[in-house]
């Protein structure tokens, strides 16, 4: 005689692990037509138990299905592309749970992990230093040099102009020291 039956979500097929007594309020056993009548597989970390193998509309077995819902996955071909999983099942081959450490990586099948793209990283760092230096030169060095030119031309004060040029030279050297070029990749 069947003492318990199990219900399941009709969309996801996930089994409710808590059995319902077939004789809860009556003497004769009673259960829904589509109920699972066997004890489902035990719960397992990272998986859900789903019904399977239907016969006349009734499930006759259970199976483990991977559950990554709510987890973020990353595109192996484009590490900047990610999405959050909403459905049950295995992760597609083109995606991984492994989060890239930064954008300058490529997926290595041999390592089953991200590998740094040293050339792309170097080029990005090089561009960043060039942009920073240029911005600081315009803000400080160019202004000081322009001021020196104007003092020399308008006021005719060579000593004061030389002072501004010395400040510009010092600012130039400090900007270079504070923003060194990245090392070439090996």
C-alpha positions in Angstrom: 0.0 0.0 0.0 1.2 3.5 -0.8 1.5 5.6 2.4 2.9 8.8 0.8 2.7 10.6 -2.5 4.8 13.5 -3.7 3.8 16.6 -5.6 5.9 18.5 -8.1 6.0 21.8 -10.0 4.2 21.2 -13.3 6.5 23.7 -15.2 10.0 22.9 -13.7 9.1 19.3 -12.7 10.9 19.9 -9.4 9.7 17.5 -6.7 8.4 18.6 -3.3 10.5 16.4 -1.0 7.9 16.6 1.7 5.5 13.6 1.2 1.8 13.8 1.7 0.0 11.0 3.6 -2.5 9.1 1.4 -4.7 8.5 4.5 -4.4 11.9 6.1 -8.1 12.5 6.6 -9.7 9.4 5.3 -9.4 5.6 5.8 -9.0 4.8 2.1 -5.8 5.9 0.4 -6.3 8.9 -1.9 -3.8 10.7 -4.2 -3.9 12.9 -7.3 -3.8 11.3 -10.7 -0.5 12.9 -11.6 1.3 12.4 -8.2 4.6 10.7 -7.8 4.0 7.5 -5.9 7.6 6.5 -5.3 10.1 8.1 -2.8 12.2 10.6 -4.8 16.0 10.7 -4.8 17.4 12.4 -1.7 18.4 16.1 -2.0 21.9 16.7 -3.3 24.0 19.9 -3.2 23.9 21.8 -6.5 21.0 19.8 -7.9 17.3 19.6 -7.7 15.3 16.4 -7.9 12.9 16.4 -10.9 10.3 13.8 -12.0 10.9 12.0 -15.2 9.7 8.9 -17.2 6.0 9.6 -17.4 3.5 6.8 -18.0 -0.1 7.7 -18.6 0.5 11.2 -17.3 2.1 10.0 -14.0 5.8 10.3 -13.3 7.5 6.9 -12.6 11.0 8.0 -11.7 13.1 11.0 -10.5 16.5 12.4 -11.6 19.0 15.0 -10.6 19.1 18.2 -12.6 21.9 20.8 -12.2 20.6 23.9 -10.4 22.6 27.1 -11.2 19.6 29.4 -10.9 20.6 32.9 -9.7 24.3 32.3 -10.5 26.2 34.5 -13.0 27.9 32.9 -16.0 30.5 34.4 -18.3 30.9 34.1 -22.1 34.2 32.3 -22.9 34.5 34.2 -26.2 33.7 37.6 -24.7 34.7 37.9 -21.0 32.8 41.2 -20.7 29.5 39.5 -21.5 27.7 37.8 -18.5 24.2 36.8 -17.6 22.3 35.4 -14.6 20.8 32.0 -15.0 17.1 31.5 -14.5 16.5 28.0 -15.7 17.5 24.5 -14.5 20.1 22.4 -16.3 23.7 22.3 -17.3 25.6 25.4 -18.4 26.0 25.8 -22.2 29.5 24.9 -23.4 30.3 28.5 -24.5 29.8 29.8 -20.9 31.5 29.3 -17.5 30.9 30.1 -13.9 34.5 31.2 -13.5 34.5 35.0 -13.3 37.3 36.7 -15.4 39.7 38.7 -13.2 39.7 41.6 -15.7 38.8 42.2 -19.3 42.2 41.3 -20.7 41.7 37.6 -20.7 41.0 34.7 -23.1 39.5 31.3 -22.2 41.9 28.5 -22.3 40.4 25.1 -22.9 43.6 23.4 -21.8 43.6 25.1 -18.4 39.7 25.3 -18.2 40.3 28.8 -16.9 40.9 32.4 -18.0 44.4 33.2 -19.3 45.8 36.7 -19.3 46.1 38.3 -22.8 49.3 40.1 -22.0 49.5 42.0 -25.3 45.9 43.4 -24.9 46.6 44.2 -21.3 49.9 46.0 -22.2 48.2 48.0 -25.0 45.4 49.1 -22.7 47.8 50.1 -19.9 50.0 52.0 -22.4 47.0 53.9 -23.7 45.9 54.7 -20.2 49.3 56.1 -19.2 49.4 58.2 -22.5 45.9 59.6 -21.8 46.8 60.4 -18.2 50.0 62.1 -19.1 48.4 64.1 -21.9 45.6 65.3 -19.7 48.0 66.4 -16.9 50.4 68.1 -19.4 47.4 70.2 -20.8 46.2 71.0 -17.3 49.6 72.0 -15.8 52.6 72.1 -18.1 51.0 73.8 -21.1 49.3 76.4 -18.8 52.6 77.3 -17.1 54.5 77.5 -20.4 51.8 79.7 -21.9 51.9 82.0 -18.8 55.7 82.3 -19.2 55.3 83.3 -22.9 52.7 85.9 -22.0 54.9 87.4 -19.2 57.9 87.5 -21.4 55.9 89.2 -24.3 53.6 91.5 -22.3 55.6 92.3 -19.2 59.1 91.8 -20.6 60.0 90.2 -17.3 62.5 87.5 -18.2 63.1 86.3 -14.5 59.4 85.8 -13.8 59.0 84.0 -17.1 61.9 81.7 -16.3 60.3 81.0 -12.9 57.1 79.7 -14.6 59.1 77.7 -17.1 61.0 76.1 -14.2 57.6 75.2 -12.6 56.5 73.7 -15.9 59.7 71.6 -16.2 59.2 70.3 -12.6 55.6 69.5 -13.3 56.6 67.6 -16.5 59.2 65.5 -14.7 56.8 64.7 -11.8 54.0 63.7 -14.2 56.4 61.3 -16.0 57.7 59.9 -12.7 54.2 59.4 -11.3 52.9 57.8 -14.5 55.6 55.4 -15.9 55.2 53.4 -19.0 54.1 49.8 -18.4 56.7 47.1 -18.9 56.7 45.2 -22.2 55.1 41.8 -21.9 57.5 38.8 -22.0 
